[in-house]
Amino acid sequence: MKTVFMVAEKPSLAQSISEILSDRRLHSRKGFNGACSVHEWSGIFQHSPARYKMTSVCGHVLTTDFPGKYNNWDIVDPAELYTCPIEKKEATAKLRMPYFLSQEARGCDYLVLWLDCDKEGENICFEVMGSVASSMNRPANKSEQTVFRAKFSAITDKDIKAAMQEQALVEPNENESRSVDARQELDLRIGCSFTRFQTKFFQNKYGNLDSTLISYGPCQTPTLGFCVERHDAIKSFKPEAYWVMQVTAGLKNDKSIRLDWERGRIFDREVAQLFLNMVKEHNKAKVVSVISKEKCKPRPQALNTVELMKVASSALGIGPSTAMAIAERLYIQGYISYPRTETTSYSENFDLKGALQLQSSHHDWGSTVREILSEGINRPKKGHDAGDHPPITPMRMAERHMFDHDPWRIYEYITKHFIGSLMRDCAYLSTVVTFSIGSETFSITAHALLDAGFTKIMDWLAMDPDEKVPDLVAGDDVLITEARLAERETVPPDYLTEAQVIGLMEKHGIGTDASIPVHINNICQRNYCAVASGRRLIPTNLGVVLVHGYQKIDSDLVLPTMRSAVEQQLNLIAAGKAEFDSVLRHTLQIFAAKFQYFVSNIGGMDNLFEVSFSPLSDSGKPLSRCGKCRRYMKLVETKPQRLYCPACDDTYTLPQNGMIREYQENKCPLDEFQLLVYSGGTRGKSFVFCPYCFNFPPFPGMVKGGGCNGCLHPTCQYGRDQLGVSQCMECQPGILVLDPASGPKWKIGCNRCDVILYLFEKASKVTVKTSTCTECGSQNIGVEYREGKSKLRDGALTESGCIFCSVTLAPLVTKVRATYENTRGRGRGRGGPRGRGRGTRGRG
């Protein structure tokens, strides 16, 4: 019996697809990496009995990166990044995904790939194929197809089983995968070169930038450029006075109407007064014409990703990144179709009636659906067919109580939009009544609803049904009750909303439907923009200065045209119309030249920074002594935290997202720098470190950014060899090291991962002994308590032994996972089983 190995993009997706294909008769087990499950069942494949085995990845298996030596910012010239080698590394090393896939694929005969049906999904297909190629059985007939690609757009029984049919399975598209490889390499080389150079240049000069990274991105920066362009228009706007004539007339039923002046507004007060005097010579307005026309408000086109994000931000107040995360969960749960699509047109064979019937018993809109089914479906308006996926469509009925607040609002909008797209247009009668007062023309416009159409379900777009058309005919006279001038001022445009930025990104070809929310999220997280009320994007001082600097040196770096041209070339690779190497080589040559020009003209941007930010010498507060000049250095607390020595003009990076304090008067025996203590909060990691060694590791094998708990100095009393207790139980290279500055809440932490052992709270002294445990080989620990605070048996004040084996000491030890305070998205929860990152797909 042949074995079919199948891989989905996420663990939840693998479970849903397995349950559908196995008719819920399957056996599941946890994979050795702890993140992915393996589902097994028996069935038929290619008309023969087969054993199925399905698992998943967690987004990308591999990521594009530079070899290790090129990741050292201090010794590598950023210009080298355009020509240095690159390599594929594991996207999430802890998951050991390539090894996991190769082990599970061992002895299998066929591979069926259930990755998302877009370019990124095609790229992951080839990552999976490369991981399992050496493990699978080789076919007896070399021409036999053994790798298949399933194409699907919804997680429903019908769609999944249809995708598994023999005629529906296709081969993965290598051209689309190569276009993603090209995008990843371009973004890596271009983004890292500019980011490294400007980050080091400006952070070493200015102290109040309040940004950990001064980044450049081929998509991110033009996105910021849109926001700053609007900001500049607002700041440079000069209000101008104008005058509007307001004429009010009375009707027979004692109601009054406001007449709109045909000239609109006049910017010269004397001219406006002249017209007012002419009107005041008359006490009646004559009806010149009454013209009624039937008009319609068209029903919406089918829903695509960009429109969903725009509506979520502008109407629902949900950011695009959050909206897409919610839509992704709804898709995996089978409630909606694939939420990443550029298409706004249903194919001719799409079962619109079937999708609509699923909603016929819904508590809120079931009656409207039944009415549509009885009267007949109106075919949705023809939109754009991008050839990727059908529009976003509800695939299963859900009631309000089944979701939390925001997921329900997203599902509700998607469903109402779909229903509305199958209804009639909204019809109304538009009546324009034209008046003359002397030589001046005025008018009023009124609307009378004829057929609510799609606005019956999309009620937020509904017209006022009570608006009345005045009962007037040509030749009637109406009495003028008031005529006056109103003085007003022109107002500047408002800041761009997220929805408007999304529209501009789509218009100029910046990013993809999947990466657009990522770029908007980046400019906010990196302190270039702030999200204000109404989800308006207001540039910060740093964001404005950056864009103005790019414009001063090379406006191409911030204009959308550069990225748009690159995206066109990448699309040609995907379509098989351009060669990968030639596109990559040509684009990198252009940006390498631009980078060199940027570096040589950085003074133009620096002039802007000088005006907006304070120099390092004026920032921070004295903290510890420099090992070179023996004078006090300054702690600059704005992001990124760093130490600055005014005398030596040196800057030292510090651990981020935590508190920094002095460790008494202790000094590093290697360089005489005063030792510091980093604390990540009450539940976070903490360690002693030397500022100089933290930036410049003194021994081979030590990693940059490490503390004394990783130092290889053989005699240093704060180093790994003196305070190390045992190997970490969860990561192979890690050592559990006592933090000597953590008392009275004593901690032992791994110097590689985030394992923490809490022990002997309120003890006055904890030491690492030179003796070892005879059972496990760990270093013994000594503990001392003061009178009345002892936690030891029978109130003893001292004890020594192994914290893992001693029946006295082991109960006083608690193992947890570190959490990170004041960070963005790094926390793993408080204790409990080891948290595993799910992985995200890097897009655009």
Buried (B, 14 or more C-beta within 10 A) or exposed (E): EBBBBBBBBBBBBBBBBBBBBBEEEBEBEEBEBBBBBBBBBEBEBBEEEBBBBBBBBBBBBBBBBBEEEBEEBEEBEBBEBBEBEBEBEBBBEBBBBBBBBBBBBBEBBBBBBBBBBBBBBBBBBBBBBBBBEEBBBEEEEEEEEBBBBBBBBBBBEEBBBBBBEEEBBEEBBBBBBBBBBBBBBBBBBBBBBBBBBBBBBBBEBBBBBBBBBBBBBBBBBBBBBBBBBBBBEEEEEEEEEBBBBBBBBBBEEEEEBEBBBEEEEBEEEEEBBEBBEEBBEBEEBBBBEBEEEEEBBEBBBBBBBBBBBBBBBBEBEBBBBBBBBBBBBBBBBBBBBBBBBBBBBBEEEBEBEEBBBBBBEBEEBEEBBBEBBEEEEBEBBEBEBEEBBBBBBBBBBBEEEEBEEBBBBBBBBBBBBBBBBBBBBBBBBBBEBBBBBEEBBBBBEBBBBBBBBBBBBBEEBBBEEEEEBBEBEEEBEBEBEEBEBEEEEEEEEEBBBBBBBBBBBBEBBBBBBBBBBBBBBBBBBBBBBBBEEEBBBBBBBBBBBBBBBBBBBBEBBBBBEBBBEBBEBBBBBBEEEBEBEEBBEEBBEBBBEBBEEBBEBBEBBBEBBBEBBBBBEEBBEEBBBBBBEEEBBBBBBBBBBBBBBBEEEBBBBBBBBBBBEBBEEBBBBBBBBBBBBBBBBEBBBBBBBBBBBBBEBBEEEBEBBBBBBBBBBEEBEBBBBBBBBBBBEBBEEBBBBBBBBBBEBBBBBBBBBBBBBBBBEBBBBBBBBEEBBEEEEBBBBBBBBEEEEBBBEEEEBEBBBBBBBBEBBEEBBEBBBBBBBEBEEBBBEEBEEBEBEEBEBBBB
